[in-house]
Amino acid sequence: MSVMTAPGGTLDWIERNLAVPAREHRVAVGGAQIAYCAWGPQDDADGILLVHGGLAHARWWDHIGPTLTGSRVVAIDLSGNGDSTHRDAYAIDGWADEVAAVARAAGLRRTVLVGHSMGGVVGVAAAIRHPRLFRMVVTVDTRFNDAGWPGRDKPSPRFDSAEEGIARFSTGHSRTDAPLPEVLRRHLAQTSLRREGDGWRWKRSDRLWIENASLRDLLRRLVVPLAIIRTDGGVLDADAAAEMRDLTPAPSAEAVIAVSGHNPFLDQPVAFVAVLQALMTTWLPAIEQLEPQNTSRPHREIG
C-alpha cells in the first residue's frame, strides 16, 4: 500500500493547522441561522472573511484560518451549506447580505474579503452592497458566470456509515498529478457529512438553484480594490482575468499560483497563504497610500 504525502513539509504544516480548533458561532439573517468559524484575536484586530465556493462550506478553510496570524479570521457557511439553515431559494445578493451580517456579528474591521469560485461572485456583490465593511475583495479562481451557476434539485446520496461517505468524498476540479493529502481530504469529508436517522448525508441543501448575478455587471460597480488569484490549471484563464481587471474601476492586481487546479488553497496551501499575505501587507497598503485621484486604474502583477 502506498501513502501519498505532500511535498516539502506541507503535510506537517496541514496537520499542525488542522489541530487548531475554530470557535463556532451563529447569527440570524433573514430567518436563517448562519454558521461561521473564527480564529485569531477576538478584539481590536483587522479582519479576513473567507467565503467558500459552490457545494463547499466553512470547514474547507480549517487549515488556512490559523495561519493568518495577526488578523481575526472568519469563515462563513452560506445558507444551504455546511451547518447553516437551508432556504427555499438562494440568490447571490442574499448570500452577500449574509456575509455582511457575519462581518458585523464577528466584530471584523478593515476586512479583506476572500471568495473562492462562486464565493468570489458573492464577495464582489457583498463589497458593492456594503462597501464600508470591506477593504479589498480577493477572488480565487472565479470565472464569469454568463450561463449561471449549476444548481441541484435532487436528494443527496445516503450512506450507511460515515466511512462510506468519507470514501466517496471528492473536492472536484483537482489536479490528477497532485492529489490531496489524505489527512486533508478526510477532514473535508468528515465535516461535510451529517447524521440522518440511521444513515449519513451531505450537509448541503438538495435544492441549490441559485439566482444568477452577472459578474461582468458587478465588476463595473466595484469600488474597493480587487485582487484576482488564478492558477495554471483552474477555470480562470489569463484573458478572462485581464477582462475582469479592465471591467472594474477599482484598483486591481493579479496573482498566479502554479501547479494547482481549481482549489489552490487545497492544492498549494502554503503558496496560497504567501500570496494572500503579500496582497494584504504589500499591495493593498501601497494602494491605500495613494492619493484618491491616482487610484483609479493601477494594475500590478504579484508573484
Summary of the structure (lengths in Angstrom):
residues: 303
radius of gyration: 18.4
end to end distance: 37.9
largest distance: 62.3
contacts: 1041
relative contact order: 0.14
helix: 35%
strand: 24%
